[in-house]
Every structure is written in structure tokens, then in C-alpha cells.
């Protein structure tokens, strides 16, 4: 029988493993602690939280904070609009951004460098909130659901990430399809998109998180339409009202049933983070490879 060869590790390798393990452990603890602490605060009695000392476990258990969040008047409407805008915007924006990235990745498109530079400039130059509001009014986008979808249809950063990924694909796939008579749209849908699953999943997660957490556009463009409110906007209004109540000198008379901005913020954070936390495991295997490959430049 052949003896199995044992690879001896040098002192440097052992030291590297120990240091690497310690650093990753510290990083893991630093990442998880704020989440676990927020979860503990969300289940802890609000007034007791103000005394401090709540770490990983609630000291006085209560669901009052979550009752306050789930008793919001427009909770179901906000949740429905948030889900709709997240799903629709993620699908449309990912597809349109990938389509533009494909066009700019093709060498036969003569103005790809100029158009790419134009998109990059939009990452650094912005007209501001007031001109944007006036423009959207002229385009009849205010007080409509479309204002959540159309303005952010293309992201320059996401386009660059997808385009860089496409530049790393073998050009022979496209050339073979063109020889068989396939047009660019068919090549894009049948060949390019399936090959870009990792980077598309990564970009889709970026867009979904941004859409799900967005509330400022509701305040600016759709504040008068309660039927177009979002969950995050309603939570923002709830937090503002709780802050005003906490500032009332008479609020401490009902201290036993009182909620505070800190407790409501913790409960709202867990409620809004839950859907994204559930979504991430399904995209995790694409996420790392999509960011790594998509960030490589030729």
C-alpha cells in the first residue's frame, strides 16, 4: 500500500492561518453584533432600553414595538406598493441595463467609448432635487407609480459592471451565432443573458435593495398619494411621530406603554430587512462571482 504523503506546513503558513482565522472571526463578530443588538432592542421594553445595557438578549421582553409597527394605518398599502415597485423595477432595470451594456460592449458600435463616458459623467454630475422635481412635473411623472420605475431605469455603475463582465466573455459565441444568421437581439437574449447570470443576479440584488429601502422619492414626488405610499415611507412617518411623542413632557405618565424612537427604529429595521435577508441566500452563489468577474478590467 502506498503511504499517503503528508504536506508539512511551515511556521509561516501556520502563522498565516492563525492570523487569518482571528481576523475573520473579529470581522464576523463586528458584522453580526449590530444585527443581533438591533434584534434584542426591538424585543426589549422601550423605556428599559433607554437605561442602556441591552446587548445580545432583551432584558424585558415585549412585542409592543412590533405592535406599533404593524398597527400603522397604511401598512398593507405600503407593503403592496413596496413589493410591486421592487419586483417591477428589478426586472425592467436589470434587463434594460444589460441591453445597454451589451450594446456598449460590442466593438462594431463606433461610439461606445463616447457613450460610456457620458454615462460615467452622470455618476458625478447631478442637477439637484428641485430641477429634477420640475422636470418630472413636466413629464407628468409626479403622483404616479411610474416615477418609481422610469427615472432609475439605467444605472451607470450597474451598466459598467455588466459591460465589463460581457467584455470577458469569448467573442466566438457571438461570431458563431452571427454566422448562423442570428441578429443582435436574439444573440443578447439566447446567448449573452444566460452567460451573465452571476453578474445579473448581483445587479438585481443591488436594485432590489435600493428599491425596497427607498422612501425619499415618495416624499418628494408622491407625498399626496396615499395609495402610492411605500412601507419605508410609512415607517419614516411613524418614527417621526414617535419622536414627537417622546419629546412631550407628559409622555412619561404612560411610561409603561410608551414606545421610543430607538425601539421603533429597531423594530422597523428588522421588518424592512427581513425580505432582503430571505432573498440573499438564493442569490449568494452568484453574488461573489458576479462582483469579482464584473470588476476585472482588461
Secondary structure, DSSP 8 states (H G I E B T S, - for coil): ----------HHHHHHHHHHHHHHHHHHHHHHHHHHHHHHHHTB-HHHHHT----SS-SSB--HHHHHHHT-TTHHHHHHHHHHHHHHHHHHHHHHHHHHHHHHH-TT-TTHHHHHHHHHHTTT----HHHHHHHHHHTT-TTSGGGGTSTTS--HHHHHHHHHHHHTS-THHHHHHHHTT--HHHHIIIIIHHHTHHHHHHHHHHHHHHHHH--HHHHHHSTT-GGG--HHHHHHHHHHHHHHHHT-GGGGGGGGG---HHHHHHHHHHHHHHHHHHHHHHHHHHHHHHHHHHT---
